[in-house]
Amino acid sequence: MTLKKHISTLALVSILGLTLASPGFSQTTTDTDVDGVPDTSEVLLGTDPMVADTDGDGQNDLADSEPAFMANPIDMTGAPATFAIKEALVENNYDFAAKKDATDHLELLVTNSGSGPLTGFSIYYSITDADTGKVEGTFCKLDGFSIPAGSEARIHLDDGIEAEHFRANPNSIYISSQAAKTVKFVLKADGFVPVSVDVAKDKGGAEAAD
């Protein structure tokens, strides 16, 4: 990160009223993730109010010059993958448990053709806005996610409340932009070459339910 970029970020933070030491700053302003950015301003910055490091690069959002973007950090080497992405959804989701349409979110169906269970998954996904060219990139470890041998399991990137559901930024351009988008997923299990897929999302916002 260059000094110029860092200064520009801090200047934007100041403009948004985030300077904690400023005389007019309200000490009652809610900052749920304690990253130095009040929740109300995370919306303007396009960052997650419940995650101090929105893009997963190891820097908290206030210190990060690009808090919603990091380059792909995944090691692209390893043994041939015994897992595959069978389905990738970025819209028109379906809740199989409730047997009804679900709110649009990022979702992968992953199969395991190996002879043993798979664990140690991590994911990197980028979202590109077709109108502005803006790109967001996020990395996260999928702690607790596993796939039994010869079986399949779903990864949901949404509010992260249920099992196999992981937190996604609610202020992402996936939600805020009405433009068409391209989403790229790179999925890795420890020791294996990652697998990837690109998916297009149609123009329009995230519906309450399809």
C-alpha positions in Angstrom: 0.0 0.0 0.0 1.5 3.4 -1.0 1.5 6.3 1.4 -0.6 8.3 -1.1 -3.3 5.6 -1.2 -3.3 5.4 2.6 -3.6 9.2 3.0 -6.5 9.2 0.4 -8.3 6.5 2.4 -7.9 8.4 5.7 -9.1 11.6 4.0 -12.3 9.8 2.8 -12.7 8.4 6.3 -12.5 11.9 7.7 -15.0 13.3 5.1 -17.4 10.6 6.2 -17.0 11.7 9.8 -15.1 8.7 11.0 -12.1 10.5 12.7 -12.5 9.2 16.2 -10.4 12.0 17.7 -12.4 14.8 16.1 -14.1 17.2 18.5 -17.6 16.5 17.1 -17.3 12.8 17.1 -20.1 11.1 19.0 -18.8 8.6 21.5 -22.1 6.7 21.3 -21.7 6.0 17.6 -22.0 2.2 17.1 -19.0 0.4 15.7 -20.0 -3.3 16.0 -16.8 -4.8 14.7 -14.5 -2.3 16.5 -12.5 -1.5 13.3 -12.7 2.3 13.8 -15.4 2.7 11.2 -18.9 3.4 12.5 -21.6 1.1 11.3 -23.5 3.9 9.5 -20.3 4.7 7.5 -19.6 1.1 6.6 -22.5 1.4 4.2 -20.9 4.3 2.4 -17.5 2.6 2.3 -19.0 -0.7 1.0 -17.6 -2.7 4.0 -19.1 -5.1 6.5 -20.2 -3.6 9.8 -19.8 -7.0 11.6 -16.3 -7.9 10.2 -13.3 -5.7 11.0 -11.4 -7.1 7.9 -14.0 -7.1 5.2 -11.8 -8.5 2.4 -9.9 -11.0 4.6 -6.4 -9.6 3.8 -5.3 -9.2 7.4 -5.8 -5.4 7.7 -8.7 -3.9 9.4 -11.0 -1.7 7.3 -9.9 1.7 8.6 -6.2 0.9 7.9 -6.8 -0.7 4.5 -6.6 1.5 1.4 -8.9 -1.0 -0.5 -11.0 -2.5 2.3 -13.3 -4.4 0.0 -10.7 -5.8 -2.4 -7.7 -8.1 -2.1 -6.0 -10.1 -4.8 -6.4 -13.9 -4.9 -4.0 -15.2 -2.1 -4.8 -18.9 -2.7 -1.9 -21.3 -3.4 -2.7 -22.7 -6.9 -0.6 -25.8 -6.5 -1.3 -29.3 -5.0 -2.5 -32.8 -5.8 -5.2 -33.2 -8.4 -8.5 -32.2 -6.8 -11.0 -34.9 -5.8 -13.7 -32.3 -5.4 -15.6 -30.3 -8.0 -18.0 -27.4 -8.2 -21.2 -29.0 -9.5 -23.4 -25.9 -9.3 -22.7 -22.2 -8.7 -25.5 -19.9 -8.0 -25.5 -16.1 -7.8 -29.3 -15.6 -8.3 -32.5 -17.7 -8.4 -31.5 -19.6 -5.3 -33.7 -22.3 -3.7 -34.0 -23.3 -0.1 -34.2 -27.1 -0.2 -34.8 -27.5 3.5 -37.8 -25.1 3.4 -38.8 -26.1 -0.1 -39.2 -22.6 -1.4 -37.4 -19.8 -3.3 -34.6 -18.1 -1.4 -33.1 -14.6 -1.3 -30.3 -14.2 -3.9 -26.9 -15.0 -2.5 -23.6 -16.7 -3.5 -23.9 -20.5 -3.3 -21.8 -23.5 -4.4 -22.7 -27.2 -4.6 -19.4 -29.1 -4.2 -18.9 -32.9 -4.8 -16.3 -35.2 -3.3 -15.3 -38.1 -5.5 -12.5 -39.2 -3.2 -12.3 -42.1 -0.8 -12.1 -40.0 2.3 -13.8 -36.9 3.8 -12.5 -33.5 2.8 -11.9 -30.6 5.2 -9.7 -27.5 5.3 -11.5 -25.5 2.7 -10.9 -21.8 1.8 -12.5 -19.7 -0.8 -11.7 -16.5 -2.8 -14.4 -14.8 -4.8 -14.4 -11.7 -6.9 -17.3 -9.6 -8.1 -17.0 -7.3 -11.1 -19.5 -4.6 -11.9 -20.2 -4.6 -15.6 -21.1 -0.9 -15.7 -18.3 0.7 -13.6 -15.7 -2.0 -13.8 -15.3 -2.0 -10.1 -14.0 -5.2 -8.6 -14.4 -6.6 -5.1 -12.3 -9.5 -3.9 -12.8 -11.5 -0.7 -10.9 -14.4 0.9 -12.2 -16.5 3.8 -11.5 -19.8 5.4 -14.6 -22.1 5.5 -14.1 -23.3 9.1 -16.2 -26.3 9.9 -17.2 -27.1 6.3 -16.6 -30.7 5.2 -17.7 -33.1 2.6 -18.0 -36.9 3.3 -16.5 -39.3 0.8 -18.6 -39.8 -2.3 -21.0 -37.1 -1.2 -21.8 -33.5 -1.8 -22.4 -30.3 0.3 -23.5 -26.7 -0.2 -21.5 -23.6 0.7 -23.7 -20.5 1.2 -22.2 -17.0 1.4 -24.9 -14.9 3.1 -25.6 -13.8 6.7 -23.6 -16.8 8.0 -26.1 -17.8 10.6 -26.9 -21.4 9.8 -24.5 -24.4 9.4 -22.6 -24.3 6.0 -23.5 -20.6 5.7 -20.7 -18.1 5.9 -20.7 -14.4 6.3 -20.8 -12.2 3.2 -20.5 -8.4 3.1 -24.1 -7.0 3.1 -22.7 -3.7 1.7 -21.0 -5.4 -1.3 -21.7 -4.2 -4.9 -23.4 -7.6 -5.2 -26.2 -6.0 -3.2 -25.8 -2.3 -3.8 -25.3 -2.2 -7.6 -28.1 -2.8 -10.1 -25.6 -3.6 -12.9 -24.9 -7.0 -14.3 -22.0 -8.7 -12.6 -19.5 -11.5 -13.1 -18.6 -13.5 -10.0 -15.5 -15.7 -10.0 -15.1 -18.4 -7.3 -11.8 -20.1 -6.5 -12.2 -23.0 -4.0 -9.4 -24.9 -2.4 -9.1 -27.8 0.1 -5.8 -28.2 1.9 -3.2 -30.1 -0.2 -5.2 -30.0 -3.5 -5.2 -27.8 -6.6 -8.1 -25.4 -6.3 -11.1 -25.5 -8.6 -12.7 -22.4 -10.1 -15.8 -21.2 -11.9 -17.1 -17.9 -13.3 -20.9 -17.1 -13.1 -22.8 -14.1 -14.6 -25.5 -12.3 -12.6 -28.2 -10.6 -14.6 -28.8 -6.8 -14.3 -31.0 -6.0 -11.3 -30.7 -6.0 -7.5 -30.9 -8.8 -5.1 -34.5 -9.8 -4.7 -36.1 -10.6 -1.4 -37.0 -14.0 -3.0 -37.0 -15.2 -6.6 
